Amino acid sequence: MEKTPSYFVTNDAPKRIHSMARDTKLIIVVRNPVTRAISDYTQTLSKRPEIPTFEVLAFKNRTLGLIDASWSALRIGIYALHLESWMQYFPLSQIHFVSGERLIVDPAGEMAKVQDFLGLKRIVTDKHFYFNKTKGFPCLKKPEDSSAPRCLGKSKGRTHPKIDPDVIRRLHKFYKPFNMMFYQMTGQNFQWELDEKQ
């Protein structure tokens, strides 16, 4: 088992992994690309508070509504683009997609799908999770002993800055065709368009 978020968006990764282990099973966690971009920005902002606002970085020209897709925080969320590279080397049968949104509301359900995909007995279940209200997401616990639950570190679960609703609306519009392509490629509808109506 090996985990690195940057693999999915690194051009050489599919070829290199395929040449090393062509039977590898891949698990890709995705979430609404707009939320993902804001989260990415929030992470960077915590380390470099002097960076420009999200709104400034998101546009080449805000008046014309030109999104800056070269900004890595936005580019990563064009999942169809990245998946295309992987599908040149790996069949869809070797790739499992985890919904980041469902992982938060139903971690045991998503983990059941992962265990099935990996051909493992379903050992991780509801009893292994509890919802941490402070963090806003589930944490792991070991039901068989009383050791302290394991939660993601302090860099996770940060409060996102307030972003201009018009910027969020424009980003949803920008991502929509890419999301539709991604849904078609994966055979899964992640329903991110429902987020734009809220």
Residue, then its C-alpha position, 0 to 999 in steps of 0.5 A: m500500500e502506498k499513498t501520495p495525492s500527487y500521483f494522480v496529477t503527475n504526468d509520468a506516474p501512470k507509465r512508471i507505476h505500470s512498468m513497475a507493477r501493471d496489476t496494481k489496483l488504484i484507489i482515487v479519492v475525489r471530491n467536488p473540485v470547487t471545494r477541493a480548490i478552496s481547501d487547497y488554497t486554505q492549506t497554502l494560506s495557513k503556510r503563506p498568509e501573504i498570498p493573494t486572495f482566492e478570487v485573485l488567483a482563480f482568474k486570469n481576468r475576472t471582469l471577462g470571467l476567464i478562469d486561470a486553469s493553470w493555477s494548480a489549485l484549480r487544475i488538479g480538479i480537472y479530473a477527466l484530464h488526469l484520468e485520461s493519462w491513467m486510462q492509457y495504462f490501466p483498465l477501469s477494472q483496476i481503478h476504484f473511485v472514492s467519493g470524498e463527500r460520501l467518505i465523510v457522511d458514510p465512511a463505513g459504506e465507502m470503506a466496504k466498497v474499497q474492501d470489496f474492490l481489493g478482494l478483502k474481507r469486510i473488517v472495517t465497519d461502522k464500529h471503527f468510526y465516530f464523527n468528530k464535530t470539531k473537525g467536521f469529519p469521521c475519525l478512526k477508533k479501534p473497537e477492540d481496545s480503548s486506545a485513543p481514536r485516531c483523527l487526521g492532523k491539525s492541518k485537516g478540517r480548517t475553516h475555509p475563508k469566505i469566497d465570493p458566491d459569484v466566484i464559486r458560481r463561475l467555478h461550478k460553471f467552469y468545472k461542469p463540462f469536465n465533471m460530466m466527462f469524468y462521470q462518463m469516463t468512470g461510469q459514476n455520477f458524483q452529483w457535484e452539480l447539486d452543490e452549486k444549487q445550495 
